[in-house]
Amino acid sequence: MAFERITEATIASYLAGLPAMAGHFSSFDDLDVREVGDGNLNFVFIVTNRRNPDETVVVKQAVPFLRVVGESWPLTRHRMDFEVAALERFGALCPEHVPAIYHSSSDMSLVVMRNLRNHRILRHELMEGLVFPRMADHLSTFMARTLFHTSDLYLGHDVKKEAAGRAINIELCKITEDFVLTHPYEDNETNVYNPALPRDAVDAIQREPALRAAVGEIKYAFMTRAEALIHGDLHTGSIMANADETFVIDPEFSFYGPMGFDPGALIANLLLAYLSQDYRQRAMGRDPAPYRDWLLSVTREVWTSFEAKFLGLWRDEDGRRGASFIGRDLDGHSAEAFRQAFMKRLFADTLGFAGVKMMRRIVGLAKVAEIATIPDLEERARAEVAALRLGAELAKGRAGFSGIGEIVDLARGLSAK
């Protein structure tokens, strides 16, 4: 089937022609179709039978350009192939946190999947000051399972290399290389600045050799470390949740990359939410301290739970095989010493990627709504300056921190200035 852009007017007839939808919709005559995509890349439709709201799906289609810019920025629509492959792999490893796929088409560059209609985008809910008591547990489980089971620590060397070869997501990796790891630090024309943001705060990330060198090292790691199948864009806008369930969506940036990228992206977004909530909680007439403390506790739990679960999977796998990744452990302690060294390096990588993700959200093209929509530009600049300082400290000092508690303390201290 030749590619054709679907619209609100054509989507019902398209779904009616899919065998997979015959048992999902009792009728295609009265479908409510809404285009709800607010991301940078794709078009997303919610389709619901007006007569039976339980009959509902999400249809997501990639078009051959960057949506946030328009047709002047060509981009392969086959990025959807990478997203579908990642959803299938992640769904097999962690089905309770990945939406089910009903149909996909490489020709049409689209996927039809479960509509998480009882869940909301996490970013928007955090902006409103809502608490999700199981979120850190769920997301740490997702990251531990997906990163461990797609790495050389679990897969055979041949299986891993073949899988990595199938997941070379060139164009979307280039977007990250440019918009996350290069443009924000060179005063690129794509950057967008709050007019109240002090120039010296921007110069501190664009004109400091130590930081530029650190970002260069982090960029090199992103481009060269094919460690595991990563989501590639695991921020709070790619997560849907309610009080009981958490789902990870939108892995169009997935590829075999550095393990620290996903936990780094998530921690960065939690810290950005924390920095925004001094203003947002006050604007809602609340004391900011309780909710900000909760966000920091979630940040701490995300890492500590991820680390414990990852190591648990690793130890169990070594026990099942009766062998260590490093070979025979003649003294009985070498395998665990390697695991601890590995996790120390992974923590440093996580902090480095968290740092660059924070800084790019302040000066780069794509913002985070919790900070970018603060109407008082001076208040917004206050949060932005703290984010830039924290991001720079994480990037430069990533190898020197001993634990996530130091990061929580650093965030608390910088936001108080």
N, C-alpha and C positions, 0 to 999 in steps of 0.2 A: 504494500500500500504506500502510495506517495505521501510525503509529508504535507499536512494541511493544518493551518492554525485553527484550533477550535475556539469557539466563541460561546457566549451565553445562548445564542440562538441555535447553534448547531450541536451542542453537547448532548442533548437528549437523544437525538437520532443516532449519534455515534455510540452512546452507551447501549441503546436498544439493539444494536448490531453485534454486541459482544456476548458470546455464549456464557461467559463468567458472570454476566449481570442478569441473566434470565432468572436465576434463583434468588437474586438479591432485591430486585424491584418487582412488585406485583403488577405495576403498570408504569409505562413511560409517558403517559398522556398528560400528567399534571405534575411535572417536576419543577421545583423551585431551584433556580440556578443563580448563585451569587459569586462574583469574582472578588476574592478576598486577599489576593497576594499583596503583601506590603514589603516584600524583600527586594533585593537588588537584581535578581537574576530571572525569575520565572513567573508564570501566571498560575494561579491557584484558584480552583472553583470548588465551592461546596454545593453538592447536588442532593436534594431531599424531596421525597414524595410528599406532597402537601397532604395527602389523605392518610399517610402513615409515616410520621416523622422518624420512626425507627429505621426506615429504609433510606439510608443516606450514605454517601461516599464523598471522598475528596479526590479531585482530578487535578494533577499537576503536570504542566507541560512546559518544556524548555523551548525557547524560540532562538533563532540564530543571531541574537544580538544581546548585549547587556541591557537588561530592562531599565536599570536606574539611569542609564545614559541615553539609550534609544538606538535606532538602527544605524547611527553613525559609528557605533562601536560593535563591529561583528564579533561573534562568539559562537563556537560550535554548539549546535543543539544536542549533539551526542554526549554532552556532559550528563544527560539524563541516564545514559547507560551506566555510568559510574555510580550514580546515586542509587539506581535500582539494584545493582550488584552489591553495594554496601548495605542497603536495607535488607537484602536477602541474607547476607552473611551475618550481619548484626542480629537479625531476627532469629536465625538459627542458634546463635550463641546466647541471646538474652531476650527471649520472646515476650517476657512480661514488661519490657521497657521499649519495644519497637513496634510501631503499628503494622498490622497485617496488610500484605499486598494482595489485591484481587486480580489485577491485570496490569501488564506492562507492554509497551510497544516501542521497539527501537526505531521503526519506521516513522512513527508519529511523535517520538521523543516525549512520551508521557507515561504516567503511572496512575492507576486507580487504586486507592487504598482506603483503609478504615478511616471514617470521620470520627475524630476524638471530640465528639460534641459535648461531652461532660467534663472536658478539660479546657484549660486556657493557657495562652502563651505565658510562660513564666515571667518574662521581663515585665509585661504589663501588670501582672499581679504583684510583683515585688514593688513596682512603682506605687501601688495602692497600699502598701504596707501589710500585705497578707503573709501569714506564716504557713510553711509547709513542713510539718514535723518529720516526714519520711523522705524528703527530697535528697538529702545528703547520702543516706543509706542507698537509695535507688541509683543515684548517679555514680556513686563509687562502685557499685556492683556492675553497672554497665561498662564503665571504663576498665575495671579489673578483668572482666571476662573477655571483652573484645580485644584489648591490647595484649593480654597474655596469650590467648588462643590463636592469634594471628602472627605471633612472633616466632623467632628461631628457638625460643625457650620451649616451645610446644610442638611446632610443626617440623616435619622432616626438612632437611636442607633443600631438597629438590622441590618439594611442595611449596615451600615458602618462596623460593626464587621464581617459580612459575606463576604463583599468585601475584607477586609484586610486579612481574612483567605485564600481567593483564590489567593492572590498575595504574598505569602511567597516565595520570590526568594532567596533561601538559598545560592546557590553557588555563585551568582554574588554579593550578599551582603557580602559574605566572602572575595571576591576579594577587595571590598572597605575597609572592616575592616582591611585587611592585608596591602594592597598596598597604601592606603591613610592614614590610621589612626594608623598604627603600625610600619611597616618596615622602613619608612623614619627616625624614631626617635630612632632606635636601631642599626644602622649601619649594617643592614641586608645584606646578600650576594646578594640579588636582586637589591640593590641600585646601581646607576650609577652616577659617579662624573666627572665633568669637572676637568681635572688635574690642571687647574689654579685657581680653587676655593679654597680660603684660608681655612685651616683646622679649624681655630678658628670660621669661619662662620658656619661650620658644627657642631662643638662642641656646639655652642650656641643654637642649637635646639635639640641636642642629649644628652646633659649633664647638662641641667638647670632644676632643680626640678620644678620650677614654670611653665615652659612651658610644661614639661612632664605631670604635673598634669592637666593642662588645656586641653591638647590633650586627656588625659584619660577621662575627663568629656565630651568632645565633642564626643569621640568614644562611650561612654555609651549612650549619647543622640541618636546617630545614631542607636544603637542597640535596643533601648527600646521605642522610641516615635513613635508610629504608628498613626501619625496625619493626613496624607493625602496621596493620590497616587502621588508619586513624580516620575519625570523623572529619577533621579538617576545619570545622567551623562550629565548635561546640560551645556556643554562647547561650545566654538565657532566652534569646529569641528563637533558638532551635530546640527548645524543650517545652513540652506541654504537660501540665500537671493539675491535679486536684489534691485534696487532703490525703487520699489513699494511694494514688497511682502517679507515676511519672513516666513520660514517653519522650524518647529522643527522635527528632525528625530532621529532615533536610541535610543529608550527608552528601550533597553534590560536590563538595570539595575533597571527598575522600580519596586517599591514595596511601601507598606504603611510605610512611614518613616517620619522624622521630616520635617516640612514645610520649614525651613530655608535652607535645603540642596540645593534646586534648585537655589534660588536667590544667595546663597553663591557661588555656583560653577560658575555661570555666572559672578558675580562681580569679582571673583578671576581671571577668564580668561581675562576680560577686563583690569584689573590692570596689569596682566602679559604682555598683548599687549602694554599697556602704557609704561612699563619699557623697553620693547624691542625697542621702536620706537626712542629713542634718537640715538641709533646706526643706525637703519634702515633708518630713514629719512636722516641722514647725508650721509649714503652710496649712497643714491639716489640723492645727491646734493641738498637737501632741508633743510630749517630751520625746526628743529624738533618741535618747540613750537606750531604751529597751529594745527597740527594733534594730538599731545599729549593732547592739551587742549580739542580737540573734544572728544577724548576717555574718558577723565575725566568727561566731560559734559554728555556723554552717561551713564557712571557709575552712576552719580548722578540721571539722569532721570529714569534709570531702577528701582532704589529703590523708588524714590518719586512717580512715576506713579503706580508702583505695589502697594504701600501702599494705595494710594488714591482709586485705583480701587477695591482692596480687601475690604477696609472699605465700599465702596459704595455698593458692592454686599451684604455685611453683613447687613448693615443698611436696604437695600431694602428687604432682606429676613425677617428680624425681623418685618419690617412694614407689609409685606404680611401676616405673621403668626399672627401678633398682640401679639407677645410674644417674650421675650428675652431668650437667651441661659441660663442666670443665673436665670431665673424665673421672677416673677412679679417685675417690677421696681417701687416700691412704692413712691420713691422720684423724679423720672423722670430723674435722672442723673447717677444712678448706672450702667446701661447697657453701657453707653458711657464710663464711668470710666473703666469698665472691658475691653472694646475694646481697649482703649489706653494702658492699662497695657499689654494686649495680644500682641499688635504690638511692644511694647518696648522689650518684651521678644523675639519676633520673629526676631527683628532687631539684637539683641545680638546673637541669634543662627546663623543668616545669616553671621555675621562677623566671628564667630568662624569657621564655615564651609569654608568660603572664605579663612581664614588663613591657615587651614590645606591643602586645595586644592592647594594653592600657594606653600607651602613648599614641598609637595610631588612631584610637577612638577620639582623641582630643584634637589633633591637628590634621588628621587624614580626611579622606572624602566621606567615609561611612562613620556616622556617629552612633552613640547609644542614646536612646530617647530619654532615659532617666536624667541625664545631664543636659543634653542638647535642648530639651524642652523647658528648662528652667527659665521663666520669663524675665527675671531680673538678671541682666547680663553681668553685673558685678558679683552677684551670688553664684552665678554659673561659673564665672572666672575663678572664684575661690575654690570650687570643687575641681576645676580643670587644673589649676596650679598644683593642688595636692596630688592629683592623678599623675601628672607629668613627673613630679618629684618621686612619687612612689614607684612608678614604672621605671624610672632611671636607676633608682637604687636596686631594684630587683634585677635589672639587666646587668648592671656593672658588678654587683656583689653576689651574684647568683651562687657562686661556689663557696661562699664564705658563711652562709647561714646554716645553722645546725638543725633547725626544725621549723615547723609551721607556726609554732608559738611566737617565734621572733618576727615573723611576717605580720601576724596579727598585732603585735605590739608596735611594730613600725607603722602600720596603717593607722593605728589609733593615735600615735604621736604626731604623724604628719598632718592628720586632719584636724588636730587641735591648734595648729599654728595659724 
